[in-house]
Amino acid sequence: MAIIDVIKYDGTPDVFAWKHPETEMGTWTQLIVNQSQEAILFKDGRALDLFGPGRHTLSTANIPILNNIINLPFGGKSPFAAEVWYINKVSALDVKWGTPNSIQVQDPKYNIIIPVRAFGQMGLRITDSRKFLVKLVGTLPVFNETNLINYFRGLIIMNMNSMLTSYLVHKKISVLEINAFINEMSGHFTEIIKSAFEEYGIQLINFYIHSINHPDDDPSVKRLREALARKAEMDIIGFNYQQERSFDTLEGAAKNEGSMQSGLMGAGLGMGMGLGMGGPFASAMSQLSQVMSTSESVELQSCGNCGHMNSKGSSYCAKCGKAMVSQGAVNGCNSCGHPLQSGTKFCPNCGDPYNACPKCGADNPLGSSQCVKCSEPMPRPCPNCSHLNTGNTKFCGNCGSSLVLNCGQCQHEVKPGQKFCLNCGYNLQQGGGGA
């Protein structure tokens, strides 16, 4: 076999380590190492001299460790057998990773087992060429990105399973909501596994989780999606599952021939026994049948608090005792729109103060000078004693102080909230001249 004169390697970026196929070389062989590479000589399975970027002549001056082993003479082209390995030192930032099989995880929010998959990419760079070759590459002639992923797949999957389960349990969120935390999970995962890569001379620059998803054709995923879609539909319509089942039962009982009361009782008891909740459901159905037996033509309305069916016009719910929201409601809250009853001081839904118009009862924001609905002047506090007076009052009914506001320029009477004097155009808010 001929002695090699020049050794170099121009490989693809996905190759991390490459061994030159020829092993016979002379003491004047030229070893060319690119800027992004390192070269290591091996003899009898031992890693010897390491060469950085540049052109190197394999002489005794450049390979002192090898010279001590085989005692190379000075000058000439004395042949010797050795292996040359090239290490790619470029940072690889697009190494793709993924879980080949789904990870079975129990959803803590809905208590069902859901299969999940995770995908992403990571950035790597070889920092210790000798450790990388000895501990990881071994006798492979080429070590590329595929080999690296196969070696570390078990480490990634094991830690991904542990971390994913931990996040679901501690955050108490559903698997369907986990993608909102992938940025936080990526940083946490990097800290967990980077020490494992350092043991093989590899620096983990970054680790990104692009997506955590689940198979769309899995039966458990399909059932969960259908249930969530149904729940969203009921939330939009404005009733819950128990109310829906009650409505379905009433509709079925109305279609039965014979006595409505007996049919309704039979349907209620049958459903209650079948669902393992015969006591509560039978009691509710019995109350409903008693109401309907009094008059088959009576109209019903549901309680906005608990959903119980009451006779239309009832002032209070027969089950929870809450006042029916439609009873005495005159206007809606200006903050949330919830119906407000006469005499109420605060909204029962959001707690916003009920600033009622004395004429129409509409709720107005605090500090309003006139009603947003009927334009009636709103009660205003006396600047002297803070007593509330009606909008048209000129003197305080408590202390007698004047409530009339005058223009600062012409002393013409102005109303609360007015921006410009109607007589001279004086700017009442900033104290400047009017238009």
ABEGO torsion letter per residue (X at the ends): XBBBABBBBBBBAABABBBBABABBBAABBBBBBAABBBBBBBGGBBBBBBBBEBBBBBAAABAAAAAAAGBBBEEBBBBBBBBBBBBABBBAABBBBBABBBBBBBAAAGBBBBBBBBEBBBBBBABAAAAAAAAAEABABBBAAAAAAAAAAAAAAAAAAAAAAAAAAAGBBAAAAAAAAAAAAAAAAAAAAAAAAAAGBBBABBBBABBBBBAABAAAAAAAAAAAAAAAAAAAGBBAAAAAAAAAAAAAAABBEBAAAAAAAAAAAAAAAAGAAAAAAAAAAAAAAAAAABAABBBBBBAAAGBBBBBGBABBAAAGBBBAABGBABBBAAAGBBBBBGBABBAAAGBBBBBBAAAGBBBBBGBABBAAAGBBBBBBBAAAGBBBBAABABBAAAGBBABBBBAAAGBBBBBGBABBAAAGBBAAAGBBBX
